[in-house]
């Protein structure tokens, strides 16, 4: 389905013409959080319907609920499913195969920087705008970003396209490398208790929020 990046100047127009609505602003912040002002205020998002919002600052479209939940009457019903990293990719592929999220078939795992863009730095537990992303678990969400040797990140999660160091992961001494050299050991996730990112073993279980665009 056709994707159009919405600039800040066209958000209100797009909302009116697509049947979406500009959501009301919520500037509430927690005392003692990293920021005393909202970094993802509700006014920056457009509700596109069907559990999808668009972030005006980045142009990215996000699922309002984690995979395993279903958007209903302003909330996310059910429990967010946990996945190993390779299972997370498969879950997004399944989402595209069904077209169940907004009718789109080009959802993907976000990069770690994209996932960081929806962290709300003025709130904790969860560190996310709960009006836009209701019922978000506090725990980690997988990104598409592989961990290299500690010096850089690799956003291409098609493992055959990344170099040998990224395939091994940051700490090869923690486990034996796979014989074919095509299985990474670590990928990045963002934890929504305080909104911090970390690399972790790909056989850890975290949640998934799908993104599309750019």
Sine and cosine of phi, psi and omega as CSV:
sin_phi,cos_phi,sin_psi,cos_psi,sin_omega,cos_omega
0.00,0.00,0.56,-0.83,-0.08,-1.00
-0.90,0.44,0.73,-0.68,0.03,-1.00
-0.91,-0.42,0.77,-0.64,0.02,-1.00
-0.84,-0.55,0.82,-0.57,0.04,-1.00
-0.95,0.32,0.76,-0.65,0.02,-1.00
-0.98,-0.19,0.84,-0.55,0.08,-1.00
-0.99,0.14,0.23,-0.97,-0.01,-1.00
-0.86,0.51,-0.55,0.84,-0.05,-1.00
-0.95,0.30,-0.34,0.94,-0.07,-1.00
-0.95,-0.32,0.07,1.00,-0.07,-1.00
-0.87,0.50,-0.77,0.64,-0.06,-1.00
-0.89,0.46,-0.65,0.76,0.01,-1.00
-0.90,0.43,-0.72,0.69,-0.01,-1.00
-0.88,0.48,-0.64,0.77,0.00,-1.00
-0.89,0.45,-0.64,0.77,-0.03,-1.00
-0.94,0.33,-0.60,0.80,-0.10,-0.99
-1.00,0.07,-0.36,0.93,-0.02,-1.00
-0.99,-0.15,-0.04,1.00,-0.02,-1.00
1.00,0.04,-0.03,1.00,0.07,-1.00
-0.98,0.18,0.02,-1.00,0.01,-1.00
-0.64,-0.77,0.57,-0.82,0.10,-0.99
-0.97,0.23,0.85,-0.53,-0.11,-0.99
-0.97,0.25,0.48,-0.88,-0.02,-1.00
-0.91,0.41,0.53,-0.85,-0.04,-1.00
-0.98,0.22,0.61,-0.79,0.10,-0.99
-0.74,-0.67,0.95,-0.30,-0.09,-1.00
-0.98,-0.18,0.22,0.98,-0.05,-1.00
-0.91,0.42,0.74,-0.67,0.02,-1.00
-0.77,-0.64,0.48,-0.88,0.04,-1.00
-0.99,0.15,0.66,-0.75,0.10,-1.00
-0.90,0.44,0.70,-0.71,0.04,-1.00
1.00,0.09,0.02,1.00,0.04,-1.00
-0.96,0.28,0.10,-0.99,-0.09,-1.00
-0.91,0.42,-0.45,0.89,-0.01,-1.00
-0.77,-0.64,0.56,-0.83,0.06,-1.00
-0.99,-0.12,0.10,1.00,0.06,-1.00
-0.74,-0.67,0.54,-0.84,-0.01,-1.00
-0.90,0.45,0.74,-0.67,0.07,-1.00
-0.99,-0.12,-0.26,0.97,0.09,-1.00
-0.75,-0.66,0.87,0.49,-0.04,-1.00
-0.88,0.47,0.50,-0.87,-0.07,-1.00
-0.86,0.52,-0.50,0.86,-0.01,-1.00
-0.89,0.45,-0.30,0.95,-0.01,-1.00
-0.99,0.14,-0.04,1.00,-0.07,-1.00
-0.89,-0.46,0.52,-0.85,0.11,-0.99
-0.89,-0.45,0.77,-0.64,0.05,-1.00
-0.99,0.17,0.91,-0.41,0.01,-1.00
-1.00,-0.06,0.00,1.00,-0.01,-1.00
0.99,0.11,0.21,-0.98,0.05,-1.00
0.85,0.52,0.50,0.87,0.05,-1.00
0.97,0.24,0.42,0.91,-0.02,-1.00
-0.81,-0.59,0.69,-0.72,0.11,-0.99
-0.80,-0.60,0.40,-0.91,0.10,-1.00
-0.89,-0.45,0.74,-0.68,0.00,-1.00
-1.00,0.01,0.90,-0.44,-0.07,-1.00
-0.89,0.45,-0.51,0.86,-0.06,-1.00
-0.95,0.32,-0.57,0.82,-0.06,-1.00
-0.94,-0.34,-0.32,0.95,-0.10,-1.00
0.98,0.18,-0.05,1.00,-0.03,-1.00
-0.97,0.23,0.56,-0.83,0.11,-0.99
-0.97,-0.25,0.72,-0.69,-0.11,-0.99
-0.83,-0.55,0.53,-0.85,0.23,-0.97
-0.96,0.28,0.73,-0.68,0.00,-1.00
-0.95,0.30,-0.38,0.93,-0.02,-1.00
-0.89,-0.46,0.43,-0.90,0.13,-0.99
-0.96,0.29,0.39,-0.92,0.09,-1.00
-0.87,0.49,0.73,-0.69,-0.09,-1.00
0.96,-0.28,-0.38,0.93,0.09,-1.00
-0.98,-0.19,0.30,-0.96,0.05,-1.00
-0.75,-0.66,0.77,-0.64,-0.01,-1.00
-0.95,0.32,0.76,-0.65,-0.06,-1.00
-0.41,-0.91,0.88,-0.47,0.12,-0.99
0.80,0.60,0.70,0.72,0.07,-1.00
1.00,0.08,0.02,1.00,0.01,-1.00
-0.73,-0.68,0.07,-1.00,0.02,-1.00
-0.91,-0.42,0.94,-0.33,-0.02,-1.00
-0.98,0.18,0.54,-0.84,0.10,-1.00
1.00,0.03,-0.03,-1.00,-0.04,-1.00
-0.97,-0.25,0.65,-0.76,0.07,-1.00
-0.93,0.36,0.75,-0.66,-0.02,-1.00
-0.97,0.24,0.61,-0.80,0.09,-1.00
-0.98,-0.19,0.60,-0.80,-0.08,-1.00
-0.68,-0.73,0.54,-0.84,0.36,-0.93
-0.91,0.42,0.26,-0.97,-0.11,-0.99
-0.88,0.47,-0.68,0.73,0.01,-1.00
-0.93,0.37,-0.54,0.84,0.07,-1.00
-0.92,0.39,-0.54,0.84,0.02,-1.00
-0.88,0.47,-0.67,0.74,0.05,-1.00
-0.89,0.45,-0.68,0.74,0.01,-1.00
-0.90,0.44,-0.60,0.80,-0.01,-1.00
-0.90,0.43,-0.62,0.79,0.05,-1.00
-0.93,0.37,-0.64,0.77,0.06,-1.00
-0.86,0.50,-0.64,0.76,0.02,-1.00
-0.92,0.40,-0.63,0.78,0.06,-1.00
-0.86,0.52,-0.67,0.74,0.02,-1.00
-0.93,0.36,-0.58,0.81,-0.02,-1.00
-0.90,0.43,-0.56,0.83,-0.03,-1.00
-1.00,0.03,-0.39,0.92,-0.07,-1.00
0.91,0.42,0.34,0.94,-0.13,-0.99
-0.97,0.26,-0.29,0.96,-0.02,-1.00
-0.98,-0.19,1.00,-0.10,0.04,-1.00
0.94,0.34,0.10,0.99,-0.04,-1.00
0.99,0.15,0.03,1.00,-0.02,-1.00
-1.00,0.08,0.44,-0.90,-0.01,-1.00
-0.78,-0.62,0.37,0.93,-0.02,-1.00
-0.80,-0.60,0.54,0.84,0.10,-0.99
-0.94,0.34,0.40,-0.92,0.00,-1.00
-0.46,-0.89,0.19,-0.98,0.18,-0.98
-0.94,0.33,0.68,-0.73,0.07,-1.00
-0.96,0.27,0.44,-0.90,0.21,-0.98
-0.94,0.34,0.23,-0.97,-0.01,-1.00
-0.90,0.43,-0.57,0.82,0.03,-1.00
-0.93,0.36,-0.62,0.79,0.06,-1.00
-0.90,0.44,-0.68,0.73,0.02,-1.00
-0.90,0.43,-0.60,0.80,0.06,-1.00
-0.89,0.45,-0.45,0.89,-0.07,-1.00
-0.93,0.37,-0.28,0.96,0.04,-1.00
-0.95,-0.30,0.17,0.99,0.14,-0.99
-0.95,0.32,0.75,-0.66,0.08,-1.00
-0.99,-0.10,0.95,-0.32,-0.12,-0.99
-0.98,0.20,-0.13,0.99,0.03,-1.00
-0.99,-0.16,0.13,0.99,0.03,-1.00
-0.70,-0.72,0.38,-0.92,0.10,-1.00
-0.69,-0.72,0.40,-0.91,0.13,-0.99
0.78,0.63,0.88,0.48,0.05,1.00
-0.99,-0.10,0.40,-0.92,0.02,-1.00
-1.00,-0.03,0.91,0.42,-0.02,-1.00
-0.43,-0.90,0.43,-0.90,0.04,-1.00
-0.95,0.31,0.96,-0.27,-0.12,-0.99
-0.98,0.22,-0.18,0.98,0.14,-0.99
-0.97,0.25,-0.59,0.81,0.03,-1.00
-0.99,0.12,-0.67,0.74,-0.05,-1.00
-0.86,-0.52,0.97,0.26,-0.10,-0.99
-0.94,0.35,0.43,-0.90,0.11,-0.99
0.84,0.55,0.58,0.82,0.03,-1.00
-0.98,0.21,0.82,-0.58,0.07,-1.00
-0.89,0.46,0.46,-0.89,0.00,-1.00
-0.96,0.27,-0.29,0.96,-0.18,-0.98
-0.99,0.17,-0.16,-0.99,-0.13,-0.99
-0.97,0.22,0.47,-0.88,0.11,-0.99
-0.84,-0.55,0.75,-0.66,-0.01,-1.00
-0.92,0.39,0.53,-0.85,0.20,-0.98
-0.91,-0.42,0.13,-0.99,0.05,-1.00
-1.00,0.09,0.00,1.00,-0.15,-0.99
-1.00,0.03,0.87,-0.50,0.07,-1.00
-0.99,0.16,0.44,-0.90,0.07,-1.00
-1.00,-0.09,0.74,-0.68,-0.01,-1.00
-1.00,-0.09,-0.76,-0.65,-0.09,-1.00
-0.99,-0.12,0.34,0.94,-0.03,-1.00
1.00,-0.08,-0.12,0.99,-0.04,-1.00
-0.98,-0.19,-0.40,0.92,-0.03,-1.00
-0.40,-0.92,0.15,-0.99,0.03,-1.00
-0.89,-0.45,0.45,-0.89,-0.02,-1.00
-0.85,-0.53,0.94,-0.35,-0.10,-0.99
-0.99,0.13,-0.25,0.97,0.03,-1.00
-0.99,0.15,0.95,-0.32,-0.07,-1.00
-1.00,0.02,0.09,1.00,0.19,-0.98
-0.98,0.22,0.98,-0.20,-0.29,-0.96
-0.88,0.48,-0.51,0.86,-0.01,-1.00
-0.92,0.39,-0.20,0.98,-0.01,-1.00
-0.99,-0.11,-0.01,1.00,-0.03,-1.00
-0.95,-0.33,0.26,-0.97,-0.13,-0.99
-0.99,0.15,0.08,-1.00,-0.13,-0.99
-0.89,0.45,-0.59,0.81,-0.01,-1.00
-0.91,0.42,-0.64,0.77,0.01,-1.00
-0.92,0.38,-0.54,0.84,0.03,-1.00
-0.92,0.38,-0.57,0.82,-0.02,-1.00
-0.97,0.25,-0.52,0.85,-0.09,-1.00
1.00,0.00,0.03,-1.00,-0.12,-0.99
-0.97,0.23,-0.45,0.89,-0.13,-0.99
-0.76,-0.65,0.93,0.36,-0.04,-1.00
-0.87,0.50,-0.37,0.93,0.01,-1.00
-0.93,0.36,-0.27,0.96,-0.01,-1.00
-0.97,0.23,-0.22,0.97,0.00,-1.00
-0.17,-0.99,0.31,-0.95,-0.03,-1.00
-0.97,0.24,0.64,-0.77,0.04,-1.00
-0.94,0.35,0.60,-0.80,0.05,-1.00
-0.89,0.45,0.55,-0.83,-0.07,-1.00
-0.86,0.52,-0.63,0.78,-0.05,-1.00
-0.99,0.11,-0.10,0.99,0.06,-1.00
0.93,0.38,0.24,0.97,-0.10,-0.99
-0.95,-0.32,0.16,0.99,-0.01,-1.00
-0.92,-0.40,0.91,-0.42,0.03,-1.00
-0.94,0.35,0.43,-0.90,0.04,-1.00
-1.00,-0.06,-0.50,0.87,-0.10,-1.00
-0.69,-0.72,0.58,-0.82,0.15,-0.99
-0.70,-0.71,0.29,-0.96,-0.04,-1.00
-1.00,0.01,0.58,-0.81,0.16,-0.99
-0.74,-0.68,0.32,-0.95,0.12,-0.99
-0.91,-0.42,0.81,-0.59,0.07,-1.00
-1.00,-0.04,0.75,-0.66,-0.09,-1.00
-0.99,-0.13,0.40,0.92,0.22,-0.98
-0.98,0.20,-0.77,0.64,0.09,-1.00
-0.83,-0.55,0.07,1.00,0.06,-1.00
0.97,0.24,0.50,0.86,-0.02,-1.00
-0.98,-0.19,0.49,-0.87,0.00,-1.00
-0.95,-0.32,0.55,-0.84,-0.02,-1.00
-0.55,-0.84,0.46,-0.89,0.21,-0.98
-1.00,0.01,0.59,-0.81,0.00,-1.00
-0.48,-0.88,0.28,-0.96,-0.04,-1.00
-0.84,0.54,0.69,-0.73,-0.07,-1.00
-0.92,0.38,-0.22,0.97,0.06,-1.00
-0.99,-0.10,0.34,0.94,0.18,-0.98
-1.00,0.02,0.33,-0.95,-0.08,-1.00
-0.95,-0.32,0.89,-0.45,0.05,-1.00
-0.69,-0.72,0.06,-1.00,-0.11,-0.99
-0.99,-0.16,0.09,-1.00,-0.10,-1.00
-0.67,-0.74,0.75,-0.66,0.19,-0.98
-0.86,-0.50,0.84,-0.54,-0.09,-1.00
-0.99,0.15,0.49,-0.87,0.02,-1.00
-0.69,-0.73,0.35,-0.94,0.11,-0.99
-0.55,-0.83,0.41,-0.91,0.06,-1.00
0.93,-0.36,0.14,-0.99,-0.04,-1.00
0.84,0.54,0.00,0.00,0.00,0.00
